[in-house]
Amino acid sequence: MKFKKNILTIMVMQFVSSILCSPVFAVYPGTFDFKNELAYVVDRQKSRNDILFHVDFKNKIKKTIRKSKKFRGLSINKGRTLLMFIDMADIVFYDIEKEKEIYTVPIRSGSKITWDSSGNKISYYDSSSHMIMEVDINNREIIKIPFSGMMFQTKWDEEISSFLYQIMDKYPNDDVSNLDAKIMRNVDGKLEEYKGVKTLTMSPDGKYYFEGKEYLEMGNIVYFYKTDGNKLVAEFESSTSLDNVNEMWGVDTVRFLSQGGVFDFKSGKFISNTDFFWRSNDFIPLQGDELINTNPRRDVAADWNNYVLMWNTDTKIFEVEDINTGKIIKTYKKFW
């Protein structure tokens, strides 16, 4: 009976997360500038249309970038020179300084958007065509790389000047693990195995990593490890598919964007107030309205430097979370 209840809870949580974490609210680093109090946010109107705003919280100024029925995948390069977003059937590149669109690429769907270190290339997964797309913005070149299976992570490797992909070709019969997935790289338009790293779910300093498993009977589990001796720190059930994880690393912490939650490796616990989409193994499943109302915070934008901008649906204010502590350190009133 408990087994069936857990499966039902997973299904319910996945349904809820698919609504609250729709692509419109997908959060990528760069869309928030904590130091200068600036952000690019998508505001969904009562008419169900979206408006992409550039918001200056300090001076209470907002600029409309574009209106659409549906935006996805806002993302900014590390030099904060280019904004990228998906508008229905187009992926649009917007020059932040010149305040104009400079390049458009047709697209049906897009996820796992990753910038290179120069800020002139991106990689993303087009699920409609089962293609990895590597786009050179300066040269207006697109490399389409076909593959089948599941993509867990994408990273840019500066040493070899290449995007890396952690990919599993087929599902095993019992469970799926991202550590079973091979690390691949693009070589002349084809994916070839790269053995320079163990996993793309490792912290930049190499001290920690997490492993996601999807069990047919148990659902999704995430294991957190120290790389020194592969020591297990903790394990948690996840309500969202592990191939959709978009994370940001802090000092001894990792923040899962959109899914929510700051995990602290020293304490072995989630320390954030935004862990709505996670529950530990001894968690008693909530039901109905309790489940939906567990956490009012929604990730809106993220800074490359360890800050996440959230919208609190209860208080109707913006809150800034420091992913190193999991604490709210600043708030903004909505001025429009």
C-alpha positions as CSV (number, residue, x, y, z in Angstrom):
1,M,0.0,0.0,0.0
2,K,2.8,2.4,0.9
3,F,4.5,1.5,-2.5
4,K,1.4,2.5,-4.4
5,K,1.0,5.7,-2.4
6,N,4.6,6.7,-3.2
7,I,4.1,6.1,-6.9
8,L,0.9,8.1,-6.8
9,T,2.6,11.0,-5.0
10,I,5.4,11.0,-7.6
11,M,2.9,11.2,-10.4
12,V,1.0,14.0,-8.7
13,M,4.2,15.9,-7.9
14,Q,5.4,15.5,-11.5
15,F,2.0,16.9,-12.7
16,V,2.2,19.9,-10.4
17,S,5.9,20.6,-11.3
18,S,5.0,20.4,-15.0
19,I,2.6,23.3,-14.4
20,L,4.7,25.4,-12.1
21,C,8.0,24.7,-13.9
22,S,6.6,25.2,-17.3
23,P,9.3,26.4,-19.9
24,V,8.0,30.0,-19.5
25,F,9.6,30.0,-16.0
26,A,12.7,28.1,-16.9
27,V,15.6,29.8,-15.1
28,Y,19.1,30.1,-16.4
29,P,22.1,32.0,-14.8
30,G,22.8,35.4,-16.1
31,T,19.2,36.7,-16.2
32,F,19.7,38.4,-12.9
33,D,22.4,41.0,-12.0
34,F,22.5,41.2,-8.2
35,K,25.2,43.9,-8.0
36,N,23.4,46.3,-10.3
37,E,19.9,45.2,-9.3
38,L,18.9,44.4,-12.9
39,A,16.9,41.4,-14.2
40,Y,15.2,40.1,-17.3
41,V,11.9,38.5,-16.3
42,V,8.9,37.1,-18.1
43,D,5.6,38.4,-16.8
44,R,2.5,36.4,-17.6
45,Q,-0.5,38.6,-18.0
46,K,-4.1,37.7,-17.1
47,S,-4.7,37.4,-20.9
48,R,-2.2,34.5,-20.7
49,N,0.2,36.4,-22.9
50,D,3.8,36.9,-21.9
51,I,5.8,40.1,-21.7
52,L,9.6,40.0,-21.5
53,F,10.8,42.9,-19.3
54,H,14.2,44.4,-18.5
55,V,13.8,45.5,-14.9
56,D,15.9,48.0,-13.0
57,F,14.8,47.5,-9.4
58,K,17.0,50.2,-8.0
59,N,15.6,53.0,-10.2
60,K,12.2,51.4,-10.7
61,I,12.4,51.3,-14.4
62,K,11.2,48.6,-16.8
63,K,11.6,48.2,-20.5
64,T,9.5,45.9,-22.7
65,I,11.8,43.7,-24.8
66,R,9.1,41.8,-26.6
67,K,5.5,40.4,-26.2
68,S,4.6,36.8,-27.1
69,K,2.1,34.0,-26.4
70,K,4.9,32.0,-24.8
71,F,8.6,32.6,-23.9
72,R,11.1,29.9,-23.0
73,G,14.7,29.6,-21.9
74,L,15.9,33.1,-21.1
75,S,19.7,33.0,-20.9
76,I,22.5,35.5,-20.8
77,N,26.2,34.9,-21.6
78,K,28.8,35.5,-18.9
79,G,30.0,38.7,-20.4
80,R,26.4,40.0,-20.2
81,T,26.5,41.1,-23.8
82,L,23.8,38.8,-25.3
83,L,20.4,37.8,-24.2
84,M,18.9,34.7,-25.7
85,F,15.3,33.6,-25.5
86,I,12.9,31.3,-27.3
87,D,9.7,32.9,-28.7
88,M,7.3,30.3,-30.0
89,A,9.1,28.9,-33.1
90,D,12.2,31.1,-32.9
91,I,15.3,31.4,-30.8
92,V,16.2,35.0,-30.6
93,F,19.6,36.7,-29.8
94,Y,19.3,40.2,-28.4
95,D,22.2,42.6,-28.1
96,I,22.0,44.1,-24.6
97,E,24.1,47.2,-25.2
98,K,22.5,48.1,-28.5
99,E,19.0,47.0,-27.3
100,K,18.2,45.2,-30.5
101,E,17.7,41.7,-31.9
102,I,20.7,40.6,-34.0
103,Y,20.0,37.0,-35.0
104,T,17.1,34.6,-35.2
105,V,17.1,30.8,-35.6
106,P,14.0,28.7,-36.3
107,I,13.3,26.2,-33.5
108,R,10.4,24.0,-32.4
109,S,11.6,23.3,-28.9
110,G,14.7,23.9,-26.8
111,S,16.2,23.0,-23.5
112,K,19.5,22.6,-21.7
113,I,20.8,25.9,-23.1
114,T,24.6,26.2,-22.5
115,W,26.9,29.1,-23.4
116,D,30.6,28.7,-24.2
117,S,33.2,30.8,-22.3
118,S,33.4,33.5,-25.0
119,G,29.7,34.1,-25.0
120,N,29.5,33.7,-28.8
121,K,28.2,30.1,-29.0
122,I,25.4,28.1,-27.4
123,S,24.3,24.5,-27.4
124,Y,20.8,23.4,-26.8
125,Y,18.7,20.3,-27.3
126,D,15.8,20.3,-29.8
127,S,13.6,17.6,-28.5
128,S,11.2,17.8,-31.5
129,S,13.9,16.7,-33.9
130,H,16.1,14.8,-31.4
131,M,19.0,17.0,-32.3
132,I,21.7,18.8,-30.4
133,M,22.2,22.2,-31.9
134,E,25.5,24.1,-31.6
135,V,25.1,27.7,-32.8
136,D,27.9,30.1,-33.6
137,I,26.3,33.5,-33.3
138,N,29.1,35.5,-34.8
139,N,29.5,33.3,-37.9
140,R,25.7,32.5,-38.1
141,E,26.6,28.8,-38.3
142,I,24.5,25.9,-36.9
143,I,25.8,22.4,-36.4
144,K,23.0,19.8,-36.0
145,I,24.0,16.7,-34.2
146,P,21.5,13.8,-34.2
147,F,21.2,11.4,-31.2
148,S,18.7,9.2,-29.5
149,G,18.3,8.6,-25.8
150,M,18.5,10.8,-22.7
151,M,20.7,13.8,-22.1
152,F,21.5,14.4,-18.5
153,Q,23.9,17.4,-18.6
154,T,25.7,19.8,-20.9
155,K,28.8,21.7,-20.0
156,W,31.4,23.9,-21.9
157,D,34.9,22.6,-21.4
158,E,37.4,25.5,-21.8
159,E,40.5,23.3,-21.9
160,I,39.4,21.4,-25.1
161,S,37.1,24.3,-26.4
162,S,34.2,22.0,-26.8
163,F,30.7,21.4,-25.4
164,L,30.4,18.1,-23.4
165,Y,27.3,16.0,-23.2
166,Q,26.4,13.3,-20.7
167,I,24.1,11.0,-22.7
168,M,22.5,7.6,-22.3
169,D,21.6,5.9,-25.5
170,K,19.0,3.5,-24.1
171,Y,17.1,2.8,-20.9
172,P,18.3,-0.2,-18.9
173,N,15.6,-2.6,-17.7
174,D,15.8,-1.7,-14.0
175,D,17.0,1.8,-13.5
176,V,18.7,4.8,-15.2
177,S,21.7,6.6,-13.7
178,N,23.5,9.6,-15.0
179,L,26.8,7.9,-14.1
180,D,25.9,5.2,-16.6
181,A,25.7,7.9,-19.3
182,K,28.7,8.5,-21.5
183,I,30.5,11.8,-21.8
184,M,30.4,12.8,-25.5
185,R,31.7,15.7,-27.6
186,N,31.1,17.0,-31.1
187,V,33.7,16.0,-33.6
188,D,32.9,17.1,-37.2
189,G,29.1,16.9,-36.6
190,K,29.1,13.6,-34.8
191,L,29.2,12.6,-31.1
192,E,32.3,10.8,-30.0
193,E,33.1,9.6,-26.4
194,Y,35.3,11.7,-24.3
195,K,36.9,10.2,-21.2
196,G,38.5,13.3,-19.7
197,V,35.9,13.6,-17.0
198,K,33.8,11.2,-14.9
199,T,30.6,13.2,-14.7
200,L,29.2,16.6,-15.7
201,T,27.4,16.8,-12.3
202,M,30.6,17.6,-10.5
203,S,31.2,21.0,-8.7
204,P,33.7,23.3,-10.4
205,D,36.3,22.8,-7.7
206,G,35.9,19.0,-8.1
207,K,35.0,18.4,-4.4
208,Y,31.4,17.2,-4.9
209,Y,29.1,15.6,-7.4
210,F,25.5,14.3,-7.5
211,E,24.1,11.2,-9.2
212,G,20.6,11.0,-10.4
213,K,18.8,7.6,-10.7
214,E,15.4,6.9,-12.1
215,Y,14.0,3.6,-10.8
216,L,11.1,2.0,-12.5
217,E,9.6,1.0,-9.2
218,M,10.8,3.7,-6.8
219,G,10.8,6.9,-8.9
220,N,13.6,9.5,-9.0
221,I,16.4,9.5,-6.4
222,V,19.3,11.9,-6.2
223,Y,22.5,10.9,-4.4
224,F,25.0,13.5,-3.2
225,Y,28.7,12.6,-2.9
226,K,32.1,13.9,-1.9
227,T,34.6,13.0,-4.6
228,D,37.2,12.1,-2.0
229,G,36.5,8.4,-1.7
230,N,33.1,8.7,-3.4
231,K,31.6,9.2,0.1
232,L,27.8,9.3,0.1
233,V,26.6,12.5,1.9
234,A,22.8,12.1,1.5
235,E,20.0,10.9,-0.8
236,F,16.6,12.4,-1.6
237,E,13.6,11.6,-3.7
238,S,13.0,14.0,-6.5
239,S,9.6,14.8,-8.0
240,T,11.0,15.9,-11.4
241,S,12.7,14.0,-14.1
242,L,16.5,14.0,-13.6
243,D,17.2,14.9,-17.2
244,N,15.6,18.3,-16.6
245,V,17.9,19.4,-13.8
246,N,19.5,22.8,-14.1
247,E,21.9,23.5,-11.3
248,M,24.2,26.3,-10.1
249,W,27.1,25.7,-7.7
250,G,28.0,27.8,-4.7
251,V,30.6,27.3,-2.0
252,D,30.0,23.8,-0.7
253,T,26.4,24.1,-2.0
254,V,24.4,23.4,-5.1
255,R,21.2,25.1,-6.1
256,F,18.7,23.4,-8.4
257,L,17.0,26.0,-10.5
258,S,13.2,25.8,-11.2
259,Q,13.0,22.6,-9.2
260,G,14.2,24.7,-6.2
261,G,16.3,23.9,-3.2
262,V,19.9,24.6,-2.0
263,F,21.7,21.4,-0.9
264,D,24.6,22.0,1.6
265,F,27.2,19.3,1.4
266,K,28.6,20.1,4.9
267,S,25.3,19.6,6.7
268,G,24.0,17.0,4.2
269,K,20.7,18.7,4.1
270,F,18.6,21.1,2.0
271,I,19.0,24.5,3.6
272,S,16.8,26.6,1.3
273,N,13.3,27.7,1.8
274,T,12.6,26.8,-1.8
275,D,12.8,23.0,-1.6
276,F,9.2,22.6,-2.9
277,F,10.1,20.0,-5.5
278,W,12.1,17.8,-3.2
279,R,11.3,15.5,-0.3
280,S,13.4,13.3,1.9
281,N,12.8,9.5,2.1
282,D,11.0,9.8,5.4
283,F,8.8,12.7,4.2
284,I,5.0,12.1,4.7
285,P,3.3,12.9,1.4
286,L,1.0,15.8,1.4
287,Q,-2.4,15.7,-0.4
288,G,-4.5,18.1,-2.4
289,D,-4.3,21.8,-1.6
290,E,-1.5,21.1,1.0
291,L,0.7,19.8,-1.8
292,I,0.1,22.8,-4.1
293,N,0.5,25.4,-1.3
294,T,3.7,24.0,0.3
295,N,5.9,26.7,-1.1
296,P,4.8,30.0,-2.7
297,R,8.2,30.9,-4.1
298,R,9.0,30.6,-7.8
299,D,12.4,31.1,-9.4
300,V,12.3,34.0,-11.8
301,A,16.0,34.7,-12.7
302,A,19.5,33.8,-11.6
303,D,22.9,35.5,-11.2
304,W,26.1,33.8,-12.3
305,N,27.5,34.8,-8.9
306,N,25.3,32.7,-6.5
307,Y,22.0,34.6,-6.3
308,V,18.5,33.6,-7.4
309,L,15.6,36.0,-7.8
310,M,12.3,34.6,-6.8
311,W,8.7,35.7,-6.9
312,N,6.6,35.0,-3.7
313,T,3.0,34.4,-4.8
314,D,1.7,34.9,-1.3
315,T,3.4,38.2,-0.4
316,K,3.6,39.5,-4.0
317,I,7.2,40.6,-3.6
318,F,10.5,39.6,-5.2
319,E,13.0,37.9,-3.0
320,V,16.7,37.3,-3.5
321,E,18.3,34.1,-2.2
322,D,22.0,33.6,-1.5
323,I,22.7,30.0,-2.6
324,N,25.6,29.8,-0.2
325,T,23.4,30.1,2.8
326,G,19.9,29.4,1.5
327,K,18.7,32.6,3.1
328,I,16.6,35.5,1.7
329,I,19.0,38.6,1.7
330,K,17.0,41.2,-0.2
331,T,13.4,41.9,-1.3
332,Y,11.9,44.1,-4.0
333,K,8.3,45.3,-4.4
334,K,6.8,44.9,-7.8
335,F,6.4,48.5,-9.2
336,W,4.4,47.8,-12.3
